[in-house]
Amino acid sequence: MKLFGVDVGGTFTDVIYNDTEQRITAIHKIPTTMDDPSTGVVQGIVELCERQNIDKSQIDHVFHGTTIATNAILEYKGAKTGMLTTEGYRDIIHIGRHQRPQNYSIMQDIPWQDRPLVQRRDRIAVAERMGPVKDQVILPLQEDQVRKAVLTLKEKGVESIIVNFLFSYINPGHEQRVKEIIQEEYPEAFITVSSEVSPQFREFERFTTASINGFVGPKVKNYIQNLEERLKDSGVSAELHIMCSNGGVATPKTVSEKPVNTLLSGPAAGILGGAWAGELTNRKKLITFDVGGTSADIGIITDNGYSESTARDTWIAGYPVMVPMIDIHTIGAGGGSIANIDEGGAFKVGPRSAGSHPGPACYGHGGLKPTVSDANVVLGRIDEHNFLGGEMKIYSNEAYKVIDELAGKLELSREKTAEGILQIMNNNMANAIREKTIQKGEDPREFSLVAFGGAGPLHAVEVAKLLNIPEVIIPLYPGINSATGLLTTDLKYDVIKTEFMLSTNMNFFSLNDDFDGLETQLVTQLKADGIAEKDIQVIRSADCRYAGQGYELRVDLPSGVLDEVTIIEVFNNFHESHKSEYGHNFLDSPIEIVNIRVTGTGYMPKIEKQAIYHDHQLKDAMLKIGETIFNVDGNLEKVETKFYQRERIPVGVDFQGPCIVLQKDTTTVIPPNCSAYIEEYGNMIIKVGV
């Protein structure tokens, strides 16, 4: 199998090629084409094919991580969207809940109010009402009102229409009928039905999730269509699969209908790439540390694998989202993060970023703001002659200039200013890791830090020191680790149904029937996507809580028929999960099954282990000896530092810091009092000194 993984980031587009039969792997990295990322995707594939003499027509699969949906939300640049909703509920997506992002601020930003996904003038209420009991219709749908409302939205130039009705997660009949009417009256519109996107209770979150889907839908759909056409025109006839937030890939058709599932497309692939690095070196407890040009993404992997976000803490750009997502914590910290002095006189780094254009000043594209990358250049940690494998020039003088300007305002030396930028950056990232470990009851000292992204290996060891993490793992291709992660996943879909069933009043016939219906739906979809039945796996789970609680915890369920015996194990697992999460449980309290879930995976070809063999000696890998500035015992010192070419470092040979390890897709900094070696499958293992 010939596989391509392509991940589009805010600064670079990363490409990896793997031939599973010939055991050949090659990588490529080009600047992201911001106006149309599909141009860079195809360009990256074609250029790598030319360099490696790969026949484009023989490529079997292209796996793609995209930021189109994410950027549309973050930048508030989506489609003009309209909504049809139940009478009396026009303002649900404006009112929200009693919680606010900041409990005690009277000047805070409320995203769903300050940046509404659907303007109030484009929200139309129609007469209809389903009841909270199955098949209960309180008020029949007034179809004449619906047709009039659709034509009104069409006249307004609305591109996307969302249908959000009360209790549609129990009975979607009215929403489905409205969908048919929209297709009759306005077939050009992008249609989102809440019962298809997120069939769960909680009106505000369900309405908002559907609104996000409609807001980003036309842009994502057009992007996917353009990408498919560009690939075909370039001679690539491979099957295209898009990475989703749940850690699996989906077909272009599925993603075009439910683009909300791709909000964490790239970061999710990074978690998978980090897990792959851990598997290669037999580590199961991992903190994934993905630092790019704009942001840093933190993920936690334990013996049980990665965890999914819960309904109470899944947010994108300040909006609640109820779709399956890997639990990822993102902060505005990356190589392009801008250092500045705020209005109160505080020295800050991020979250604003210079992006790819103009980018950091050292890129030479006209950047005028001091960034983290500029600070690394000033401290000698980025080699101006070996950046991006020598394919991209670094302008050191421009970095000195912007750092000097900031140093003048701070009344510090150039070097202390640059070191200050890195200290603030590193502490921000360490605090983000503390939130996902210490504050969740996990000890970071028991984990390995897997660092990747273009900037992750530059900062990983210093961040590990702040957290007393004993070991850092740098994957073979850290700068394109998310692209690598794309080649480790399967086709994956999730379906959900709200159940509301108490342990004291179980209806096993209804529960088993609902599970069977969801499983049949998933298997049918996977077969339609070309997956053989033998390659399909179905996993059950349920969202449970004690009666009266506000939020749920996810619990795995066994396959097969559920009865009085098997359900006891499920409830015991919930008690244990509750104790692990909150420190206590209530063994005598009734348990409520709120939602049931089924996850279906279809096997896809994957990258395979490939041992590293060469007969180099460590002296062969040394490029030069230079001077790098490090903080040694609280003092900044110029330290004699060895610069190594990673591809030529022999396997199993220890080498000591301080040293800088260069490769095409990133730079790794190994400070004094640390040591490292390359293990069998290419991971660099760094032992962190005190």
C-alpha positions in Angstrom: 0.0 0.0 0.0 1.2 3.5 -0.9 -0.1 6.0 1.7 0.1 9.7 2.0 -0.7 11.7 5.2 -1.1 15.5 4.8 -1.7 17.8 7.8 -2.3 21.5 7.3 -1.2 23.8 10.1 -1.3 27.5 10.6 2.3 27.9 9.3 3.3 24.7 7.4 1.7 21.9 5.5 3.3 18.6 6.4 3.4 15.6 4.1 4.5 12.0 4.8 4.7 9.1 2.4 4.8 5.5 3.4 5.1 2.4 1.2 4.0 -0.5 3.5 5.4 -3.1 1.2 8.8 -1.6 0.4 9.1 -0.1 3.9 9.9 3.3 2.5 9.1 6.5 4.3 9.7 10.1 3.0 8.6 13.5 4.3 8.1 17.0 2.9 7.1 20.4 4.4 5.9 23.5 2.6 4.4 26.8 3.8 0.6 26.6 4.1 -1.2 28.3 1.3 -3.6 30.3 3.4 -5.9 31.5 0.7 -6.7 28.0 -0.4 -5.0 25.2 1.7 -6.0 22.6 -0.9 -3.4 24.1 -3.2 -0.7 23.4 -0.7 -2.0 19.9 0.0 -1.8 18.9 -3.7 1.5 20.8 -4.2 3.1 18.9 -1.2 2.0 15.5 -2.5 3.1 16.2 -6.1 6.5 17.6 -5.0 7.2 14.6 -2.8 6.2 12.3 -5.6 8.6 14.0 -7.9 11.5 13.8 -5.4 10.9 10.2 -4.6 10.0 9.0 -8.2 6.5 7.9 -6.9 3.9 7.2 -9.6 0.9 9.4 -8.5 -1.6 7.0 -10.1 -0.4 4.2 -7.8 -1.2 6.0 -4.5 -3.8 4.0 -2.6 -4.9 6.4 0.1 -4.6 10.1 1.1 -5.3 10.9 4.7 -5.8 14.5 5.5 -6.0 16.7 8.6 -7.6 20.1 8.0 -8.1 23.3 9.9 -10.8 24.8 7.7 -13.7 24.3 10.2 -11.5 25.4 13.1 -10.3 28.6 11.4 -13.8 29.5 10.3 -14.9 29.4 14.0 -11.8 31.0 15.4 -11.8 33.8 12.8 -15.6 34.1 12.8 -15.7 33.7 9.0 -18.5 31.3 8.2 -21.5 31.3 6.0 -24.6 33.5 6.3 -26.8 31.2 8.3 -30.5 31.0 9.0 -32.4 28.9 11.6 -35.8 27.4 11.9 -36.8 26.6 15.4 -39.8 25.8 17.7 -42.0 28.8 18.6 -40.8 30.3 21.9 -37.2 29.1 21.5 -35.8 31.6 19.0 -33.3 32.9 21.5 -32.0 29.7 23.0 -28.6 30.1 21.3 -28.4 33.7 22.6 -29.5 33.1 26.2 -27.3 30.0 26.8 -27.1 28.9 30.4 -26.5 30.6 33.7 -22.7 29.8 33.5 -20.4 32.4 32.1 -16.8 32.0 30.9 -15.6 34.2 33.8 -17.8 34.1 36.9 -17.0 37.5 38.4 -16.3 39.7 35.3 -18.9 42.3 34.2 -16.8 43.1 31.1 -16.3 39.5 29.8 -16.7 38.3 26.3 -19.7 36.0 25.7 -19.0 34.4 22.3 -22.5 33.2 21.6 -23.8 36.7 22.3 -21.0 38.9 20.9 -20.4 36.7 17.8 -23.7 34.9 17.2 -23.5 32.1 14.7 -27.0 32.9 13.5 -28.1 36.6 13.6 -31.5 37.0 15.4 -33.1 38.5 12.3 -32.3 35.2 10.5 -33.8 33.0 13.2 -37.5 32.1 12.4 -39.8 30.3 14.8 -42.5 28.0 13.4 -45.4 26.3 15.1 -44.6 22.7 16.1 -44.0 20.8 19.3 -42.9 17.3 20.1 -43.3 16.0 23.6 -40.7 14.5 26.0 -42.3 11.1 25.6 -41.5 8.9 22.6 -43.9 9.5 19.7 -45.7 12.3 21.6 -46.8 15.2 19.3 -48.2 18.1 21.2 -48.5 20.4 18.2 -48.3 19.2 14.5 -45.9 20.9 12.2 -47.3 23.8 10.3 -45.8 23.2 6.9 -47.2 26.4 5.4 -45.2 28.4 7.9 -42.1 26.3 7.2 -42.3 27.0 3.4 -42.9 30.7 4.0 -39.9 30.8 6.4 -37.6 29.0 3.9 -38.5 31.3 1.1 -37.9 34.3 3.4 -34.4 33.0 4.3 -33.7 32.4 0.6 -34.6 36.0 -0.3 -32.2 37.2 2.4 -29.4 35.3 0.7 -28.9 32.8 3.5 -26.4 30.1 2.4 -27.0 27.6 5.2 -30.2 26.7 7.1 -30.2 25.0 10.5 -33.2 23.1 11.9 -33.4 23.1 15.7 -36.6 21.8 17.3 -37.4 20.9 20.8 -37.2 17.2 21.8 -36.1 16.2 18.3 -33.5 13.9 19.9 -36.5 11.8 21.0 -38.5 12.1 17.8 -36.8 13.6 14.7 -40.0 13.4 12.6 -40.6 17.2 12.4 -37.0 18.0 11.7 -36.8 15.4 8.9 -40.0 16.8 7.3 -38.6 20.3 7.4 -35.4 19.1 5.7 -37.5 17.7 2.9 -39.3 21.0 2.5 -36.0 22.9 2.4 -34.8 20.6 -0.3 -37.9 21.3 -2.3 -37.9 25.0 -1.9 -34.2 25.9 -1.7 -32.1 22.9 -2.8 -28.9 25.1 -3.0 -28.9 25.7 0.7 -26.6 23.8 3.0 -28.9 22.0 5.5 -28.2 21.0 9.1 -30.6 19.0 11.2 -29.8 18.9 14.9 -31.1 15.4 15.3 -28.6 14.2 12.8 -25.6 16.1 14.0 -26.1 15.7 17.8 -29.2 13.8 18.9 -28.8 14.5 22.6 -30.7 16.4 25.2 -29.5 19.9 26.4 -31.1 22.3 23.9 -28.5 25.1 24.1 -25.6 22.8 23.4 -27.5 20.8 20.7 -28.7 24.0 19.0 -25.2 25.5 19.2 -23.5 22.4 17.8 -25.9 22.3 14.9 -25.3 26.1 14.4 -21.6 25.5 14.2 -22.1 22.8 11.6 -24.2 25.1 9.5 -21.9 28.1 10.0 -18.8 26.2 8.8 -20.6 23.8 6.5 -20.5 25.6 3.1 -16.8 26.5 3.5 -15.8 22.9 4.4 -17.9 21.4 1.7 -16.4 23.7 -1.0 -12.9 23.0 0.3 -13.4 19.2 0.2 -14.8 19.4 -3.4 -11.9 21.6 -4.5 -9.4 19.2 -2.9 -10.9 16.2 -4.6 -10.9 18.0 -8.0 -7.3 19.2 -7.6 -6.1 15.7 -6.6 -7.9 14.2 -9.6 -6.5 16.9 -12.0 -3.0 16.3 -10.6 -3.2 12.6 -11.4 -3.9 11.4 -7.9 -6.8 9.0 -8.0 -6.4 7.7 -4.4 -9.2 7.5 -1.9 -9.4 10.6 0.3 -10.1 10.3 4.0 -10.5 13.3 6.4 -9.4 13.2 10.0 -12.1 13.8 12.6 -12.0 15.0 16.2 -12.8 11.5 17.5 -9.4 10.1 16.4 -10.8 8.4 13.3 -11.1 9.3 9.6 -14.2 9.7 7.6 -15.1 9.9 3.9 -15.4 13.3 2.1 -19.2 12.8 1.8 -19.6 12.3 5.6 -17.4 15.2 6.4 -19.2 17.5 3.9 -22.5 16.7 5.7 -21.1 17.0 9.2 -18.1 19.2 9.2 -18.5 20.0 12.9 -16.8 16.6 13.4 -13.5 18.0 12.1 -13.0 20.9 14.5 -10.0 19.2 16.1 -8.8 17.4 13.0 -5.1 18.3 13.2 -4.6 18.1 16.9 -6.4 14.7 17.1 -3.9 13.4 14.5 -1.1 14.7 16.7 -2.4 12.7 19.7 -2.4 9.5 17.5 1.2 10.3 16.3 2.3 10.7 19.9 0.7 7.4 20.8 2.5 5.7 17.8 5.8 7.1 19.1 5.1 5.7 22.5 4.2 2.3 21.0 7.5 2.2 19.2 9.4 2.6 22.4 7.1 0.6 24.7 5.8 3.6 26.7 2.1 3.8 27.6 1.8 6.8 29.9 2.5 9.8 27.7 1.9 13.5 27.7 1.7 14.6 24.0 3.2 18.1 23.5 2.4 19.5 20.1 3.8 23.0 19.5 3.5 24.6 16.1 3.6 28.1 14.8 0.4 29.3 16.5 -0.7 27.0 19.3 0.4 24.3 21.7 -1.9 21.2 22.0 -1.6 19.0 25.2 -3.0 15.5 25.3 -2.8 12.7 27.9 -2.4 9.0 27.1 -2.6 6.4 29.9 -2.8 2.6 30.0 -6.4 3.0 28.8 -5.4 5.0 25.8 -6.6 8.6 25.2 -9.8 10.0 26.7 -12.7 11.8 25.1 -13.9 15.2 26.2 -17.1 15.3 28.2 -20.2 17.4 27.6 -19.3 19.7 30.4 -15.9 20.8 29.1 -16.0 20.6 25.3 -15.6 24.1 23.9 -14.3 25.5 20.6 -13.6 29.3 20.4 -15.9 29.7 23.5 -18.9 27.8 22.0 -20.1 24.5 23.5 -19.9 21.5 21.2 -21.5 18.1 21.7 -19.7 15.8 19.2 -17.1 13.1 20.0 -13.7 14.7 20.5 -10.3 13.5 21.9 -9.6 15.4 25.1 -7.1 18.1 24.0 -6.1 21.2 25.8 -5.0 24.1 23.5 -3.3 27.3 24.4 -2.0 30.2 22.2 1.7 29.3 22.4 3.9 28.6 19.4 6.9 29.6 17.4 5.1 32.5 16.0 3.7 33.7 19.3 4.3 37.5 19.7 6.0 38.9 22.7 4.7 42.2 23.9 4.1 44.6 26.8 0.4 44.9 27.6 -1.4 48.0 28.6 -0.7 47.3 32.3 3.0 47.0 31.6 3.2 43.2 31.9 5.6 41.3 29.7 3.5 38.6 27.9 4.0 36.1 25.1 1.0 35.1 23.0 -1.7 34.2 22.3 -1.4 36.5 19.2 0.7 34.9 16.5 2.6 36.2 13.5 1.3 33.1 11.5 3.0 32.1 8.3 2.8 35.5 6.6 4.4 37.7 7.6 5.6 35.2 10.2 8.4 35.8 12.7 10.9 38.5 11.7 13.6 35.9 11.2 11.6 34.5 8.3 12.4 37.6 6.3 8.8 38.1 5.1 8.3 41.5 6.7 7.5 40.5 10.2 7.9 43.4 12.6 6.9 41.8 15.9 9.3 39.9 18.2 8.3 36.2 18.4 9.4 33.0 20.1 11.3 31.9 17.0 13.2 35.2 17.0 14.2 34.6 20.6 15.5 31.1 19.7 17.5 32.6 16.9 19.0 35.2 19.2 20.0 32.5 21.7 21.7 30.5 19.0 19.2 27.6 19.1 18.1 27.9 15.5 20.8 27.5 12.9 20.3 30.1 10.2 22.0 27.8 7.6 20.2 24.6 8.4 16.5 25.6 8.9 14.0 23.4 7.1 16.9 21.3 5.8 18.6 24.4 4.4 15.5 25.0 2.1 14.4 28.1 4.0 16.7 31.0 4.9 16.8 32.5 8.4 17.5 36.3 8.7 19.3 36.6 12.1 19.7 40.4 11.8 15.9 40.8 11.6 15.5 38.7 14.7 18.1 40.8 16.5 16.4 44.0 15.5 12.9 43.2 16.8 14.3 41.6 20.0 16.4 44.7 20.6 13.4 47.0 20.2 11.5 45.0 22.9 14.7 44.9 25.1 14.8 48.7 25.0 11.3 49.0 26.3 12.0 46.4 29.0 15.4 47.9 29.8 17.0 44.5 29.6 19.8 43.1 27.4 19.1 41.4 24.1 19.9 38.0 25.6 17.9 38.4 28.8 14.9 39.6 26.8 15.1 36.5 24.5 15.5 34.2 27.5 12.6 36.0 29.2 10.4 35.2 26.1 11.3 31.5 26.3 10.7 31.4 30.1 7.3 32.9 29.8 6.5 30.6 26.9 7.7 27.5 28.7 5.9 28.3 31.9 2.6 28.9 30.0 3.0 25.4 28.5 3.9 23.8 31.8 0.9 25.3 33.4 -1.3 23.9 30.6 0.2 20.4 31.3 -0.5 20.8 35.1 -4.2 21.4 34.3 -4.4 18.1 32.5 -2.3 16.1 35.0 -1.9 17.3 38.5 -5.3 19.0 38.7 -6.8 15.7 37.4 -5.0 13.5 39.9 -2.2 12.4 37.6 1.5 12.7 38.5 3.5 14.0 35.5 6.6 12.4 37.0 5.2 9.0 35.9 4.8 10.1 32.3 7.1 10.5 29.3 6.7 13.8 27.4 6.4 13.2 23.6 7.4 16.4 21.9 6.6 17.2 18.3 5.5 20.0 16.0 7.9 22.5 14.5 8.6 24.1 17.9 7.9 21.3 20.4 11.4 19.8 20.5 12.9 23.3 20.9 11.1 23.7 24.3 10.4 20.2 25.5 13.3 19.6 27.9 12.9 22.9 29.6 9.2 22.3 30.1 9.9 18.8 31.3 12.3 20.2 33.9 9.6 22.5 35.2 7.3 19.5 35.8 10.0 17.0 36.9 9.2 14.8 34.0 12.2 12.4 33.7 12.1 11.7 30.0 11.4 13.3 26.7 10.6 11.4 23.5 11.2 13.1 20.1 9.7 11.0 17.3 11.6 10.2 14.1 9.7 13.0 12.2 8.6 15.4 15.0 7.8 18.3 12.7 5.2 16.2 10.8 4.0 14.0 13.7 0.4 14.9 13.1 0.8 13.8 9.5 2.3 10.5 10.8 -0.6 10.1 13.1 -3.0 10.2 10.1 -1.4 6.9 8.9 -2.1 5.1 12.2 -5.9 5.4 12.3 -9.1 3.7 11.1 -12.4 4.8 9.6 -14.4 5.7 12.6 -18.0 6.8 13.3 -19.9 7.5 16.5 -23.7 7.4 17.0 -25.6 8.3 20.1 -29.1 8.1 21.5 -30.5 9.8 24.6 -32.0 7.0 26.8 -32.8 8.3 30.4 -33.1 5.0 32.2 -32.7 4.4 35.9 -31.0 1.4 37.4 -34.0 0.9 39.6 -36.3 0.6 36.6 -34.4 -1.0 33.7 -36.1 -1.9 30.5 -33.7 -4.3 28.9 -35.8 -5.0 25.9 -35.8 -1.3 24.9 -32.1 -0.9 25.8 -31.0 -3.8 23.7 -33.3 -2.9 20.8 -31.8 0.7 20.8 -28.2 -0.7 20.8 -29.0 -3.1 18.0 -30.5 -0.2 15.9 -27.4 1.9 16.4 -25.1 -0.9 15.5 -27.0 -1.7 12.4 -26.8 2.0 11.4 -23.0 2.0 11.8 -22.3 -1.3 10.1 -24.5 -0.2 7.1 -22.5 3.1 6.8 -19.1 1.4 7.1 -20.1 -1.2 4.4 -21.3 1.6 2.2 -17.8 3.1 2.6 -16.2 -0.1 1.2 -15.2 -1.8 4.5 -15.6 -5.6 4.6 -17.6 -6.9 7.4 -14.6 -8.8 8.9 -12.8 -5.5 9.2 -15.5 -3.8 11.2 -15.4 -3.5 15.0 -18.3 -2.1 17.1 -17.8 -0.8 20.7 -20.6 0.1 23.1 -20.6 2.7 25.9 -23.0 4.7 27.9 -23.0 8.1 29.6 -24.0 7.5 33.2 -24.6 9.6 36.4 -26.1 9.3 39.8 -29.8 10.3 39.8 -29.9 14.1 40.3 -26.4 14.9 39.0 -26.0 17.4 36.3 -23.3 15.7 34.2 -22.2 12.3 33.2 -19.2 10.0 32.9 -18.5 7.6 30.1 -18.5 3.8 30.8 -17.7 1.0 28.4 -20.4 -1.7 27.9 -19.9 -5.3 26.9 -21.1 -6.6 23.5 -24.1 -8.9 23.3 -27.4 -8.9 25.2 -27.6 -6.8 28.4 -29.4 -8.3 31.3 -29.6 -8.2 35.1 -26.2 -9.9 35.4 -24.1 -8.0 32.9 -25.5 -4.6 33.9 -24.1 -5.0 37.4 -20.6 -4.9 36.1 -21.4 -1.8 34.1 -22.7 0.0 37.2 -19.7 -1.2 39.3 -17.4 0.3 36.6 -19.3 3.6 36.9 -18.8 3.7 40.6 -15.1 3.2 40.1 -14.9 5.8 37.4 -16.7 8.3 39.6 -14.3 7.7 42.4 -11.4 8.1 40.1 -12.7 11.4 38.7 -14.1 13.0 41.9 -12.4 11.1 44.8 -15.7 9.5 46.0 -18.7 7.5 45.0 -22.2 6.7 46.3 -22.6 2.9 46.1 -26.3 3.0 47.3 -27.5 5.7 44.9 -29.5 4.9 41.8 -27.6 5.3 38.5 -29.1 6.9 35.4 -28.1 5.8 31.9 -28.4 9.2 30.1 -27.0 8.4 26.6 -26.0 5.2 24.9 -23.2 5.3 22.3 -21.9 3.0 19.7 -18.5 3.5 18.0 -17.8 1.7 14.8 -14.3 1.4 13.3 -13.4 0.0 9.9 -9.8 -1.2 9.4 -7.6 1.0 7.2 -4.0 0.3 6.1 -1.4 1.8 8.4 2.2 2.7 8.7 4.3 -0.1 10.1 7.4 -0.3 12.4 10.6 0.3 10.6 13.9 -0.2 12.3 16.8 2.3 11.7 20.0 0.9 10.3 23.2 2.7 9.4 26.9 2.4 10.2 27.6 6.0 11.1 29.6 7.0 14.1 28.7 9.9 16.4 31.5 12.0 15.0 30.0 11.6 11.5 26.8 13.4 12.7 28.5 16.5 14.0 28.0 19.5 11.8 29.9 22.1 13.8 30.6 23.4 17.3 29.1 26.8 18.1 28.0 28.9 21.0 24.5 28.8 22.4 23.1 30.8 25.3 21.7 28.7 28.2 20.5 29.6 31.7 23.1 27.8 33.9 22.3 28.0 37.7 20.4 31.2 37.2 22.9 32.9 35.0 22.9 33.3 31.2 26.1 31.9 29.8 27.5 31.3 26.3 28.1 27.6 26.2 30.1 25.6 23.7 27.5 23.5 21.9 27.7 20.7 19.4 25.3 20.7 16.4 24.4 17.2 15.1 22.6 16.1 12.0 19.9 13.7 13.4 19.8 11.3 10.4 23.5 10.5 10.9 23.4 9.9 14.7 24.0 6.2 15.3 21.4 4.0 17.1 22.0 3.3 20.8 24.9 5.7 21.4 24.6 8.2 24.2 25.5 11.8 23.5 25.6 14.6 26.1 24.2 18.1 26.2 24.5 20.8 25.5 23.8 20.1 21.9 21.4 21.0 19.1 20.0 18.2 16.9 19.0 19.4 13.4 16.7 17.8 11.0 14.5 19.0 8.2 11.2 19.3 10.1 12.4 20.6 13.5 15.3 21.5 15.8 15.8 19.7 19.1 17.5 21.5 22.0 19.3 19.3 24.6 20.5 21.6 27.4 23.5 21.0 29.7 23.2 18.1 32.2 21.0 16.1 29.9 21.8 13.1 27.7 20.1 11.4 24.7 20.2 8.4 22.4 18.4 7.1 19.3 16.4 3.9 19.9 15.8 1.1 17.4 12.8 2.6 15.6 14.2 6.1 15.4 12.8 7.8 18.5 15.2 10.1 20.3 15.1 9.5 24.0 16.3 12.4 26.2 17.1 11.9 29.8 16.2 15.1 31.6 18.8 16.4 34.1 18.1 18.4 37.1 
